[in-house]
Amino acid sequence: MKQSLSFLLTVLLLAGLPLGALAAGPVNPFERGALSCERFRIPALLTLRDGSVLASADLRWNHGTDAPQNLDVAAAASPDGYDGWVTSVPCRLDDYADGAGSRQSAAYIDSALLQSESGRVFLLCDLFLSGVGYPNAQKGSGCLTVGGNRHVALAQKGSGDYGCYIADFDGGFAPVLQKDGGKTPYSVDGEYRLYKDGVLCTMAQRNENEQPTGRTVAQTVFYADADLHVFPTPFLCLRHSDDGGRTWSAPTLLNPMVKKDGEAFLGVCPGRGTAVQVDGRERLIFPVYSNEKRKEHALTVYSDDGGLTWSRGSDVKNALLLQKTSESQIVSLPDGTLRLFSRNGSHFVSFCDSADGGVRWTKAQPDWALRGTKNCMVSFINTSKTVDGKPVVLCSMGSNVKGRADGVIRVGVVGGGNRIDWISACPVNVGFFAYSCLTELSDGRFALLFEDEAAHLCYRVFALQADGTLLPADGAAPVTPAKPSFADRLLALFAKCMQLFSR
């Protein structure tokens, strides 16, 4: 017993963790019951310039399913990433009551975070009309082109004629005009709440049995029961915060700037965006993905003016073994190259590079060292650390080839020719492991927010050692990795052959 305690104390001292943290450990920002919600999914995590930490996640209420469903997006801010989380719900819909599961609800889903050099924080997520999600989204941008400019199109309740549109905002309101320029009695405010003759339009909120709750709520154009509603396709919804995620702006809808008429889906890659320098100016970049050609392709949307306007990059093309690229994350390499790591249909995370700030990408190819769960989001981050003078990047992912399980954090060092060698792996858990997001805390440790059960998030902290190994720094005992299956051993042999072949 004394030897075990001595070993644990040694680990804590090597990690630089105060001994007082052993008993308490870091506080989970989205433990069950937070915000009166029992189920959370899709974590995002970001350390801000002042050392505070911001997290976001889906409020799944009493279910774990994707849109169409009753979904909102929550945020939590902490001064240091350990405790003191202040929670909010910047992306909330009221057509159905909180906690009421319904596939007829409007939905916010899949958030990503980034911070600009000005300190402004951006949160991007998908926003769906009531009853719409990835499976039944229709082809279209959701916009009308009027006078050479694209505007969000609207139709009357029960109609498929999207013959009017939301004009430009002025003083927090925008008129709704007919496509020929004629006036209507309607307008919207910054939250896309609907007004008729200057009076807020309302409707009855429903419960999961489709019955009125007795509460009257404001109509928004994202409710199918509203007098006017948007086209049934996903909308990229951007908000910003100038106080570290405590309060949030009204939304900006990016579809008029970036969504094509020929694609049904254009959605956020949850986790983190990035800010980089391109030709001496800051570029804000969010990875997104599309299914325009019936296959998912990763790409980016980016802004060169601080988030006011956004452009769309080129689709990533896939190598022969990769059927798709979808949810992706970006790291910056020492020479300024951006590397995009992507979820795909194989058991190997894919990657591609951009030399022009994320607009165009090389063809995606497998990283044969990143073997594990297929068809699941992965997290990649740059760090301030080096090992043997080489920059360190981290990856979190499921390592089990049979399903979403057995989380691991891999440590990579960037060498010559932008080659990343994955030198060590720290097991996170044995059992269920799905979506995750990493961040480097201001004290030099690393936090991981991840799904360790269906619709449950877990929060852990780790420390990097001088030799490139990663150890728990939150009082938890090191995890013994699961025994490799026959399929895993076979894939490992295949990967080793491919690595030798590709050198």
FENCOR-V575716 format. One record per residue. N is the residue number from 1. RES is the residue in one letter. BURIAL is # if it has 9 or more other C-alpha atoms within 8 Angstrom, else .. D_FIRST is the distance of its C-alpha to the first C-alpha in Angstrom with 2 decimals. Layout:
N/RES/BURIAL/D_FIRST
N/RES/BURIAL/D_FIRST
This chain:
1/M/./0.00
2/K/./3.81
3/Q/./5.41
4/S/./5.11
5/L/./6.23
6/S/./8.52
7/F/./9.87
8/L/#/10.69
9/L/#/12.33
10/T/./14.18
11/V/#/15.46
12/L/#/16.67
13/L/#/18.38
14/L/./20.02
15/A/#/21.28
16/G/./22.62
17/L/#/21.24
18/P/./21.28
19/L/./17.94
20/G/./19.81
21/A/#/20.27
22/L/#/16.63
23/A/./17.39
24/A/./20.89
25/G/#/21.31
26/P/#/24.90
27/V/./27.37
28/N/./29.08
29/P/#/32.82
30/F/#/33.93
31/E/#/31.60
32/R/#/33.45
33/G/./35.85
34/A/#/36.60
35/L/./40.38
36/S/./40.66
37/C/#/39.81
38/E/#/37.42
39/R/#/37.69
40/F/#/37.46
41/R/#/38.06
42/I/#/39.06
43/P/#/36.94
44/A/#/38.35
45/L/#/36.55
46/L/#/38.08
47/T/#/37.27
48/L/#/40.47
49/R/./42.09
50/D/./41.05
51/G/#/37.34
52/S/#/37.33
53/V/#/36.27
54/L/#/38.43
55/A/#/37.51
56/S/#/39.83
57/A/#/39.65
58/D/#/41.86
59/L/#/42.07
60/R/#/42.34
61/W/#/42.69
62/N/#/42.49
63/H/./42.69
64/G/#/41.29
65/T/./44.55
66/D/./46.51
67/A/#/49.99
68/P/#/52.30
69/Q/#/50.16
70/N/#/49.44
71/L/#/47.28
72/D/#/46.81
73/V/#/44.83
74/A/#/42.53
75/A/#/41.29
76/A/#/38.46
77/A/#/38.34
78/S/#/35.51
79/P/#/35.88
80/D/#/32.85
81/G/#/31.47
82/Y/#/28.51
83/D/#/30.16
84/G/./33.59
85/W/#/35.08
86/V/./38.77
87/T/#/40.02
88/S/#/43.58
89/V/#/45.60
90/P/#/48.00
91/C/./49.25
92/R/./50.18
93/L/#/52.86
94/D/./54.31
95/D/#/56.53
96/Y/#/53.92
97/A/#/51.72
98/D/./48.08
99/G/./46.07
100/A/#/49.15
101/G/#/48.68
102/S/#/52.01
103/R/#/53.21
104/Q/#/56.27
105/S/#/54.44
106/A/#/54.67
107/A/#/51.45
108/Y/#/49.57
109/I/#/46.96
110/D/#/45.01
111/S/#/44.56
112/A/#/44.11
113/L/#/43.77
114/L/#/45.08
115/Q/#/46.05
116/S/#/49.19
117/E/./49.68
118/S/./51.47
119/G/#/48.24
120/R/#/49.58
121/V/#/47.12
122/F/#/48.48
123/L/#/47.31
124/L/#/49.03
125/C/#/48.85
126/D/#/51.07
127/L/#/53.41
128/F/#/55.18
129/L/#/58.16
130/S/#/57.61
131/G/#/57.03
132/V/#/56.52
133/G/#/53.61
134/Y/#/53.08
135/P/./54.53
136/N/./57.82
137/A/#/58.41
138/Q/#/61.98
139/K/#/63.35
140/G/#/64.53
141/S/#/63.62
142/G/#/64.40
143/C/#/66.97
144/L/#/70.73
145/T/./72.45
146/V/./75.01
147/G/./76.94
148/G/./74.68
149/N/./71.51
150/R/#/68.97
151/H/#/68.06
152/V/#/65.89
153/A/#/68.17
154/L/#/68.53
155/A/#/70.18
156/Q/#/71.34
157/K/#/69.37
158/G/./70.13
159/S/./71.89
160/G/./71.13
161/D/./73.48
162/Y/#/71.46
163/G/#/74.57
164/C/#/73.33
165/Y/#/70.76
166/I/#/68.85
167/A/#/70.77
168/D/./69.43
169/F/./67.61
170/D/./69.41
171/G/./68.10
172/G/./65.17
173/F/#/67.39
174/A/#/68.92
175/P/#/72.00
176/V/#/72.08
177/L/#/75.13
178/Q/#/76.95
179/K/#/76.87
180/D/./80.54
181/G/./79.73
182/G/./80.87
183/K/./79.13
184/T/./77.13
185/P/./76.30
186/Y/#/72.57
187/S/#/70.13
188/V/#/66.36
189/D/#/64.11
190/G/#/61.18
191/E/./58.85
192/Y/#/61.53
193/R/#/62.47
194/L/#/65.99
195/Y/#/68.98
196/K/#/72.50
197/D/./75.28
198/G/./72.67
199/V/./71.02
200/L/#/67.43
201/C/#/67.39
202/T/./65.06
203/M/#/63.94
204/A/#/62.09
205/Q/#/58.35
206/R/#/57.22
207/N/#/54.31
208/E/#/52.76
209/N/./55.65
210/E/./58.13
211/Q/./59.37
212/P/#/60.00
213/T/#/57.27
214/G/./59.91
215/R/./58.82
216/T/./61.27
217/V/#/59.88
218/A/#/61.52
219/Q/#/62.71
220/T/#/61.41
221/V/#/62.93
222/F/#/59.70
223/Y/#/60.41
224/A/#/62.66
225/D/./64.23
226/A/#/65.33
227/D/./69.02
228/L/#/68.23
229/H/#/65.25
230/V/#/63.97
231/F/#/64.16
232/P/#/61.45
233/T/#/59.53
234/P/#/56.33
235/F/#/56.73
236/L/#/54.56
237/C/#/53.81
238/L/#/52.86
239/R/#/51.85
240/H/#/50.89
241/S/#/49.16
242/D/#/49.90
243/D/./47.21
244/G/#/44.02
245/G/#/44.21
246/R/#/44.85
247/T/#/48.43
248/W/#/50.25
249/S/./53.78
250/A/./56.10
251/P/#/55.78
252/T/./57.71
253/L/#/58.51
254/L/#/58.51
255/N/#/60.43
256/P/#/63.82
257/M/#/62.51
258/V/#/60.41
259/K/#/60.77
260/K/./63.29
261/D/#/65.74
262/G/./64.93
263/E/#/61.24
264/A/#/59.76
265/F/#/56.28
266/L/#/55.14
267/G/#/51.66
268/V/#/48.77
269/C/#/45.90
270/P/#/43.06
271/G/#/40.54
272/R/#/42.08
273/G/#/45.42
274/T/#/45.99
275/A/#/48.37
276/V/#/49.90
277/Q/#/52.85
278/V/#/55.90
279/D/./58.98
280/G/./57.82
281/R/./57.24
282/E/#/54.20
283/R/#/53.88
284/L/#/51.73
285/I/#/50.65
286/F/#/49.24
287/P/#/48.67
288/V/#/50.45
289/Y/#/51.62
290/S/#/54.82
291/N/#/56.17
292/E/#/59.79
293/K/./60.45
294/R/./58.54
295/K/#/55.57
296/E/#/52.91
297/H/#/53.24
298/A/#/51.15
299/L/#/53.03
300/T/#/52.80
301/V/#/54.60
302/Y/#/54.95
303/S/#/56.56
304/D/#/58.12
305/D/./59.25
306/G/#/56.10
307/G/./55.86
308/L/./59.46
309/T/#/60.62
310/W/#/58.83
311/S/#/59.82
312/R/#/58.68
313/G/#/57.63
314/S/#/58.40
315/D/#/56.63
316/V/#/54.18
317/K/#/55.66
318/N/#/53.46
319/A/./53.24
320/L/./54.25
321/L/./50.81
322/L/#/50.04
323/Q/#/51.74
324/K/#/50.86
325/T/#/48.98
326/S/#/47.96
327/E/#/45.08
328/S/#/44.48
329/Q/#/42.85
330/I/#/44.12
331/V/#/42.73
332/S/#/44.91
333/L/#/45.16
334/P/./46.02
335/D/./49.74
336/G/./50.15
337/T/#/49.97
338/L/#/48.32
339/R/#/46.25
340/L/#/46.07
341/F/#/43.31
342/S/#/44.29
343/R/#/43.30
344/N/#/45.57
345/G/#/46.14
346/S/#/44.44
347/H/#/40.81
348/F/#/41.07
349/V/#/41.23
350/S/#/44.65
351/F/#/45.77
352/C/#/49.06
353/D/#/50.25
354/S/#/52.71
355/A/#/54.62
356/D/./56.57
357/G/#/53.98
358/G/#/53.14
359/V/#/56.67
360/R/#/57.01
361/W/#/54.38
362/T/#/54.30
363/K/#/53.97
364/A/#/50.45
365/Q/#/48.66
366/P/#/45.28
367/D/#/42.38
368/W/#/41.29
369/A/./37.78
370/L/./37.12
371/R/#/36.80
372/G/#/35.57
373/T/#/36.75
374/K/#/40.51
375/N/./42.47
376/C/#/39.79
377/M/#/39.71
378/V/#/37.68
379/S/#/36.75
380/F/#/37.52
381/I/#/37.44
382/N/#/38.36
383/T/#/35.93
384/S/./36.42
385/K/./34.06
386/T/#/35.08
387/V/#/33.51
388/D/./35.61
389/G/./38.26
390/K/#/38.59
391/P/#/38.35
392/V/#/35.43
393/V/#/35.99
394/L/#/33.50
395/C/#/33.98
396/S/#/32.18
397/M/#/33.24
398/G/#/32.41
399/S/#/31.74
400/N/#/32.59
401/V/#/36.19
402/K/./36.70
403/G/./36.33
404/R/#/34.76
405/A/#/31.07
406/D/#/28.02
407/G/#/28.29
408/V/#/27.89
409/I/#/28.68
410/R/#/30.62
411/V/#/31.21
412/G/#/34.75
413/V/#/36.62
414/V/#/40.39
415/G/#/42.41
416/G/./46.10
417/G/./48.37
418/N/./45.98
419/R/./43.79
420/I/./40.27
421/D/./37.67
422/W/#/34.52
423/I/#/32.00
424/S/#/28.65
425/A/#/27.34
426/C/#/24.34
427/P/#/23.68
428/V/#/23.85
429/N/#/23.50
430/V/#/24.36
431/G/./27.29
432/F/#/30.14
433/F/#/30.89
434/A/#/34.42
435/Y/#/35.89
436/S/#/33.94
437/C/#/34.69
438/L/#/33.06
439/T/#/33.76
440/E/#/32.80
441/L/#/31.92
442/S/#/33.55
443/D/./30.35
444/G/./30.23
445/R/#/27.53
446/F/#/28.58
447/A/#/28.72
448/L/#/29.26
449/L/#/30.98
450/F/#/31.18
451/E/#/32.12
452/D/#/29.13
453/E/./31.22
454/A/./34.96
455/A/#/36.25
456/H/#/32.88
457/L/#/31.55
458/C/#/28.01
459/Y/#/27.30
460/R/#/24.66
461/V/#/24.36
462/F/#/23.64
463/A/#/24.10
464/L/#/26.00
465/Q/#/24.92
466/A/./27.59
467/D/./27.53
468/G/#/28.32
469/T/#/25.06
470/L/#/23.95
471/L/#/20.48
472/P/#/19.49
473/A/#/20.04
474/D/#/19.66
475/G/#/15.99
476/A/./16.13
477/A/./13.99
478/P/./16.27
479/V/./18.41
480/T/./19.02
481/P/./22.83
482/A/./24.93
483/K/./26.51
484/P/./29.99
485/S/./32.88
486/F/./36.00
487/A/./37.90
488/D/#/35.40
489/R/#/35.58
490/L/./39.36
491/L/#/39.53
492/A/#/37.32
493/L/./39.81
494/F/./42.69
495/A/#/41.21
496/K/#/40.76
497/C/./44.40
498/M/#/45.59
499/Q/#/43.75
500/L/./45.46
501/F/./48.75
502/S/./48.66
503/R/./48.03
